[in-house]
């Protein structure tokens, strides 16, 4: 067991603090937020929006959820709907029927495209990374440029929040990411020519993002908010996404006394969303399943490669991934997610699911709310259900990170390359049979303690050798006390948020 003083030292070294770093920066931030009438929601309010003051909810009436309006910060939670209504008692989710999955276990995914401004849950991660810096005087929106390194959605979330503050938000992402991401960034960045930085490669090329950020950071006006190493990202998902998904599970379980939360499944990404698994494991005993692309099996076998499951960062192990608490790794092929995207989003594919598989038209319509990584999560959940012989009392919870509308251009390209004569019933039947009916296209590894240690050790090369993380800070993360010991920061930050709102004069509605 690591000494508590050493854990506290590591927390501070890795950016977890409540101390005011610069009183001048703090005051300028207060002034900016007072001028623009920006109120900050607490983590507790985002976790349970029923606690948000009614005046703030009433102020959302008639406001487009996709506008860069500060009031939309109170929609940065899982409890809204596509029409902007909410908060509702339970997050929107889809349950995939056994006719589609081929397993008895119940697989449910919470919809991320209900989040405001970017239609993806990564705006929550961006908010979680920024707000502790704001309320501790470590980020000056009047002087700093906020740099958001990402493979897409996190950068968009960061740019959206930067826009609300009238602050320069810079997106750093691979040039091969979806056209819809870049189209959105062109509209939202204050200076598109300089605030959208395209790095070489595609989804797998995360190191190139880090290299670019290391160069940018030489400018004193640059603040890098690296989701892969910002522990506030982990805490945001632990404290907000975890309880929200708990409500999804309890709603799906209904009155079944034999129901079990068997597993939580999430693509690895930055490691942030996986933090919800720590919450669900602590409170319900759920297995934590990390998912990656089979074409780049980093966690599975220290592998490398390129792939098209956008929403997953790989060829490295994120610093904020609690590897030693992860139970399974599943690798899914991008061939599978490309195929399901076609099946779910073409007239012939949808007709096949209704007419031949017997799915309800409304459910088939809602499959459009699942983008590449969403289908990846669903396929991984199916694999887990089979590998662990789960039954109808077992519930697997996951997330649908974003919707298929983010990949229209990529789908057109895929169909032109693979189905030049058109996507028809035969193609739909082949995709359904290979990816769902057979359900054996993913690779699975149940982690032993030795396997966890292997994956943990792999992170050394990125974080210590390449990025200069202190060796002691890196190794202390193997102790679960490091992770549980940071939970108290959320309540402290919430108190600081309330004080900050009081100073800006926006606390009146509380």
MARLUM-410159 format. One record per residue (C-alpha): x, y, z; residue in three letters. Coordinates in steps of 0.5 Angstrom, whole numbers, plus 500, padded with zeros to 3 digits. Last residue first. Layout:
// MARLUM-410159
xx,yy,zz,resn
X,Y,Z,ALA;
...
// end
This chain:
// MARLUM-410159
xx,yy,zz,resn
442,558,486,UNK;
439,563,481,UNK;
443,569,484,UNK;
449,565,483,UNK;
451,569,477,UNK;
454,575,481,UNK;
461,574,478,UNK;
464,573,486,UNK;
458,568,487,UNK;
459,564,481,UNK;
466,563,484,UNK;
464,561,491,UNK;
459,556,488,UNK;
465,553,483,UNK;
470,553,489,UNK;
465,549,493,UNK;
464,544,487,UNK;
471,544,486,UNK;
472,541,493,UNK;
466,536,492,UNK;
470,534,486,UNK;
477,534,489,UNK;
474,528,494,UNK;
475,523,489,UNK;
482,523,489,UNK;
484,518,494,UNK;
480,513,491,UNK;
485,513,485,UNK;
491,513,488,UNK;
488,508,493,UNK;
488,504,488,UNK;
495,503,487,UNK;
498,502,480,UNK;
498,510,479,UNK;
504,510,484,UNK;
508,508,478,UNK;
507,514,474,UNK;
508,520,479,UNK;
514,516,482,UNK;
517,516,475,UNK;
515,524,474,UNK;
512,525,467,UNK;
517,527,461,UNK;
512,526,455,UNK;
517,521,451,UNK;
520,517,456,UNK;
516,517,462,UNK;
509,518,459,UNK;
509,514,453,UNK;
514,509,454,UNK;
512,508,461,UNK;
505,506,459,UNK;
507,499,457,UNK;
508,498,464,UNK;
500,498,466,UNK;
499,494,460,UNK;
503,488,462,UNK;
501,489,469,UNK;
494,488,468,UNK;
496,482,464,UNK;
500,480,470,UNK;
494,481,475,UNK;
490,477,470,UNK;
486,480,464,UNK;
480,477,460,UNK;
482,478,453,UNK;
477,478,448,UNK;
478,478,440,UNK;
472,481,436,UNK;
469,477,430,UNK;
465,472,433,UNK;
458,475,433,UNK;
455,469,428,UNK;
449,473,427,UNK;
452,480,428,UNK;
458,481,424,UNK;
458,476,419,UNK;
450,475,418,UNK;
448,482,419,UNK;
453,484,414,UNK;
452,479,409,UNK;
444,480,410,UNK;
445,487,408,UNK;
449,486,402,UNK;
444,481,399,UNK;
439,486,401,UNK;
442,492,397,UNK;
448,497,398,UNK;
449,499,391,UNK;
453,497,385,UNK;
460,500,388,UNK;
459,497,394,UNK;
466,496,397,UNK;
469,503,395,UNK;
463,507,393,UNK;
460,505,400,UNK;
466,506,404,UNK;
466,513,401,UNK;
459,515,402,UNK;
460,512,409,UNK;
466,517,410,UNK;
462,523,408,UNK;
456,521,412,UNK;
460,520,419,UNK;
458,525,424,UNK;
451,524,422,UNK;
452,517,425,UNK;
451,519,432,UNK;
456,520,438,UNK;
459,516,444,UNK;
454,511,444,UNK;
455,509,451,UNK;
455,502,455,UNK;
451,498,460,UNK;
451,490,460,UNK;
445,488,464,UNK;
445,480,466,UNK;
438,477,468,UNK;
437,475,461,UNK;
444,471,461,UNK;
451,472,461,UNK;
456,466,459,UNK;
462,470,460,UNK;
465,470,453,UNK;
458,470,450,UNK;
456,476,454,UNK;
463,479,453,UNK;
463,479,446,UNK;
456,482,445,UNK;
458,488,449,UNK;
464,488,445,UNK;
460,489,439,UNK;
456,494,442,UNK;
462,498,444,UNK;
464,498,437,UNK;
457,500,434,UNK;
458,506,439,UNK;
465,507,436,UNK;
463,508,429,UNK;
457,512,430,UNK;
450,510,434,UNK;
444,515,434,UNK;
442,512,427,UNK;
440,506,431,UNK;
434,510,433,UNK;
431,509,426,UNK;
431,501,427,UNK;
428,502,434,UNK;
422,506,431,UNK;
422,501,425,UNK;
421,495,430,UNK;
426,489,429,UNK;
423,483,425,UNK;
430,480,423,UNK;
428,480,415,UNK;
423,486,414,UNK;
425,491,419,UNK;
433,489,419,UNK;
433,488,412,UNK;
429,495,411,UNK;
434,498,415,UNK;
440,495,411,UNK;
436,497,404,UNK;
435,504,406,UNK;
442,505,408,UNK;
444,507,415,UNK;
444,501,420,UNK;
447,496,415,UNK;
452,501,412,UNK;
454,503,419,UNK;
454,496,421,UNK;
459,494,416,UNK;
464,500,417,UNK;
464,498,425,UNK;
465,491,423,UNK;
471,492,418,UNK;
474,497,423,UNK;
475,491,427,UNK;
473,490,435,UNK;
478,488,440,UNK;
476,487,447,UNK;
480,488,453,UNK;
477,485,460,UNK;
478,486,468,UNK;
480,493,468,UNK;
482,496,476,UNK;
490,496,474,UNK;
489,500,468,UNK;
486,506,471,UNK;
486,510,465,UNK;
488,517,466,UNK;
495,516,463,UNK;
492,514,457,UNK;
496,507,454,UNK;
499,508,447,UNK;
498,506,440,UNK;
491,508,441,UNK;
486,514,441,UNK;
479,511,440,UNK;
473,516,438,UNK;
474,514,430,UNK;
474,507,429,UNK;
477,508,422,UNK;
484,504,423,UNK;
491,504,423,UNK;
497,500,426,UNK;
500,498,433,UNK;
500,492,438,UNK;
502,491,445,UNK;
498,485,445,UNK;
491,486,447,UNK;
492,493,450,UNK;
495,496,443,UNK;
491,492,438,UNK;
491,497,433,UNK;
487,493,427,UNK;
483,490,432,UNK;
481,497,435,UNK;
480,498,442,UNK;
475,496,448,UNK;
476,497,455,UNK;
471,492,459,UNK;
470,494,467,UNK;
466,488,470,UNK;
460,491,474,UNK;
460,490,482,UNK;
455,494,483,UNK;
457,500,487,UNK;
465,500,486,UNK;
464,497,479,UNK;
459,502,477,UNK;
464,508,479,UNK;
470,505,477,UNK;
466,503,470,UNK;
465,511,470,UNK;
472,512,469,UNK;
472,508,463,UNK;
469,515,460,UNK;
476,518,461,UNK;
481,513,458,UNK;
482,518,453,UNK;
479,513,448,UNK;
479,506,451,UNK;
472,504,448,UNK;
467,503,453,UNK;
464,497,456,UNK;
461,496,463,UNK;
459,489,466,UNK;
454,485,469,UNK;
450,490,472,UNK;
445,484,475,UNK;
438,483,475,UNK;
435,478,480,UNK;
430,482,483,UNK;
427,484,477,UNK;
423,491,478,UNK;
426,495,473,UNK;
433,493,471,UNK;
433,498,465,UNK;
431,503,469,UNK;
436,501,474,UNK;
442,501,469,UNK;
440,507,466,UNK;
440,511,473,UNK;
447,507,474,UNK;
449,510,467,UNK;
448,517,470,UNK;
451,516,477,UNK;
458,514,473,UNK;
457,519,468,UNK;
458,525,473,UNK;
462,523,478,UNK;
467,518,475,UNK;
466,521,468,UNK;
468,528,471,UNK;
474,525,476,UNK;
477,522,470,UNK;
477,528,466,UNK;
479,532,472,UNK;
485,527,472,UNK;
488,531,465,UNK;
493,526,462,UNK;
489,523,456,UNK;
485,529,456,UNK;
491,534,455,UNK;
488,541,456,UNK;
494,545,454,UNK;
495,552,456,UNK;
498,557,451,UNK;
500,564,452,UNK;
507,562,455,UNK;
509,559,448,UNK;
513,553,449,UNK;
507,549,449,UNK;
506,550,442,UNK;
512,545,441,UNK;
510,540,446,UNK;
503,540,443,UNK;
505,538,436,UNK;
509,532,439,UNK;
503,530,443,UNK;
498,530,437,UNK;
504,526,433,UNK;
504,521,439,UNK;
496,520,438,UNK;
497,517,431,UNK;
492,512,431,UNK;
486,515,429,UNK;
489,518,423,UNK;
495,521,420,UNK;
499,527,421,UNK;
497,533,425,UNK;
492,538,423,UNK;
491,544,427,UNK;
485,548,427,UNK;
486,555,431,UNK;
490,558,426,UNK;
486,559,419,UNK;
480,558,423,UNK;
480,564,427,UNK;
475,564,432,UNK;
473,557,432,UNK;
466,555,431,UNK;
464,555,424,UNK;
471,551,421,UNK;
471,547,427,UNK;
464,544,425,UNK;
466,543,418,UNK;
473,539,421,UNK;
469,534,425,UNK;
464,533,419,UNK;
470,531,415,UNK;
472,526,419,UNK;
479,525,422,UNK;
485,524,417,UNK;
488,530,419,UNK;
489,528,426,UNK;
487,533,431,UNK;
489,539,435,UNK;
483,544,436,UNK;
485,551,439,UNK;
480,555,443,UNK;
481,563,443,UNK;
477,565,449,UNK;
470,569,448,UNK;
468,565,454,UNK;
462,561,450,UNK;
467,560,444,UNK;
472,557,449,UNK;
466,552,451,UNK;
465,550,444,UNK;
472,549,442,UNK;
473,545,448,UNK;
467,540,446,UNK;
470,540,439,UNK;
477,538,441,UNK;
474,533,445,UNK;
470,530,439,UNK;
476,530,434,UNK;
482,525,435,UNK;
484,530,441,UNK;
489,535,443,UNK;
485,541,446,UNK;
489,548,446,UNK;
486,553,450,UNK;
489,560,448,UNK;
491,564,454,UNK;
490,572,455,UNK;
483,574,457,UNK;
481,567,458,UNK;
486,566,464,UNK;
487,559,466,UNK;
490,557,473,UNK;
486,561,477,UNK;
483,556,481,UNK;
476,556,479,UNK;
478,557,472,UNK;
483,551,472,UNK;
478,546,476,UNK;
473,548,470,UNK;
477,546,464,UNK;
478,539,465,UNK;
471,537,467,UNK;
468,542,461,UNK;
472,538,456,UNK;
470,532,459,UNK;
463,534,459,UNK;
464,536,451,UNK;
466,529,450,UNK;
459,527,451,UNK;
457,528,443,UNK;
452,532,440,UNK;
457,538,439,UNK;
453,544,442,UNK;
449,540,447,UNK;
449,533,449,UNK;
444,528,447,UNK;
449,525,442,UNK;
452,521,447,UNK;
446,516,448,UNK;
446,511,453,UNK;
447,504,451,UNK;
444,498,453,UNK;
445,491,452,UNK;
441,485,456,UNK;
444,479,456,UNK;
440,473,452,UNK;
445,474,446,UNK;
444,474,438,UNK;
445,481,438,UNK;
440,484,433,UNK;
434,479,435,UNK;
437,479,442,UNK;
434,486,443,UNK;
439,492,443,UNK;
436,497,449,UNK;
437,504,447,UNK;
438,510,452,UNK;
436,517,454,UNK;
438,519,460,UNK;
433,518,466,UNK;
429,523,470,UNK;
429,528,465,UNK;
433,534,464,UNK;
430,536,460,UNK;
428,538,453,UNK;
433,540,447,UNK;
429,536,442,UNK;
435,531,442,UNK;
434,529,449,UNK;
437,531,455,UNK;
439,527,462,UNK;
446,526,460,UNK;
449,532,462,UNK;
452,538,459,UNK;
445,542,459,UNK;
447,547,464,UNK;
453,549,460,UNK;
447,551,455,UNK;
446,557,459,UNK;
453,560,456,UNK;
450,560,449,UNK;
455,557,444,UNK;
448,555,440,UNK;
447,547,439,UNK;
442,547,445,UNK;
437,552,441,UNK;
434,556,447,UNK;
427,556,447,UNK;
426,554,454,UNK;
433,554,457,UNK;
432,560,462,UNK;
427,555,465,UNK;
432,550,467,UNK;
436,556,470,UNK;
430,559,474,UNK;
429,552,477,UNK;
435,551,480,UNK;
439,545,478,UNK;
438,539,483,UNK;
434,535,478,UNK;
440,535,474,UNK;
443,530,478,UNK;
451,528,475,UNK;
451,535,472,UNK;
448,539,478,UNK;
454,535,483,UNK;
459,537,478,UNK;
457,544,479,UNK;
454,548,474,UNK;
458,555,472,UNK;
455,561,471,UNK;
457,566,465,UNK;
454,573,465,UNK;
459,575,459,UNK;
461,581,463,UNK;
461,577,470,UNK;
465,571,467,UNK;
470,576,464,UNK;
471,579,471,UNK;
471,573,475,UNK;
477,571,470,UNK;
481,577,471,UNK;
480,576,478,UNK;
483,569,478,UNK;
488,571,473,UNK;
490,576,478,UNK;
490,571,484,UNK;
495,566,481,UNK;
495,559,483,UNK;
489,559,488,UNK;
490,552,491,UNK;
484,547,490,UNK;
489,542,487,UNK;
490,536,482,UNK;
495,537,477,UNK;
499,531,476,UNK;
504,534,482,UNK;
499,535,486,UNK;
496,528,486,UNK;
503,525,486,UNK;
504,529,493,UNK;
498,527,496,UNK;
499,520,494,UNK;
506,520,497,UNK;
503,523,503,UNK;
498,517,503,UNK;
504,512,503,UNK;
503,507,498,UNK;
500,500,500,UNK;
// end
